[in-house]
Amino acid sequence: MGKVIVEQIVSADGYAEDADGGIGFFANAEWINGVDGEQLRMLSGVAAIVLGAKTYRMFADYWPTADPAVDPVATPIRELPKFVVSSSLESAPWGTSDSAEILRGDGVAAVRDLRHRFTGNL
């Protein structure tokens, strides 16, 4: 059974979002690219991405069309299976031709079930 890796981004004010509530700051944050190697190494051992509804909305607005030449982690983020823990979302489109799977009910139980589905590091 795989392990769960939690990556949490929090700013000094407690919110990891730009003034519009999104993550557009990634597009202009060249300093973040300095850690892309570490992110790519971490993502290479990940079997799937699990998001909450708010983070999913932020990610879905940016990552499906992010340019890998600008954001090297765009490719693994785009290609990994995505799951959204939500009781409110009706659907979770990811770009024009893909979707994240919605996990309903208890988030902890849903992630435990995912651990049984994957043999990777989820």
Sequence and secondary structure as in RCSB ss.txt:
>XXXX:A:sequence
MGKVIVEQIVSADGYAEDADGGIGFFANAEWINGVDGEQLRMLSGVAAIVLGAKTYRMFADYWPTADPAVDPVAT
PIRELPKFVVSSSLESAPWGTSDSAEILRGDGVAAVRDLRHRFTGNL
>XXXX:A:secstr
           TTS  S TTSS GGGGG GGGGGGHHHHHHHHTT S EEEEHHHHHHHHHHGGG  TTT TTHH
HHHHS EEEE SS S  EETTTEE EEE S HHHHHHHHHHH SS  
